[in-house]
Amino acid sequence: MTAGIRDSLIAHGVAVVALDTSQVSDPAERAIASGCRYYLRGTIPEWEDNATEWSSKPDVAALSLELF
């Protein structure tokens, strides 16, 4: 997900800095400290893995992006 969004933004001429937010308590504060003007946060609010072949139910996923 991160790589796809990053590549799309770069293709449109947007400078991108990817931050590893798993190790920080406030990613927005970290983005500001890094000199970023915008902060884009992506989450996966829904993920249903229907991996069993017999169910015939497709996988379900949702992606949420917030721009600060």
Secondary structure, DSSP 8 states (H G I E B T S, - for coil): -HHHHHHHHHHTT-------GGG-S-HHHHHHHTT-S--EEEEEEEEE----TTS----EEEEEEEE-
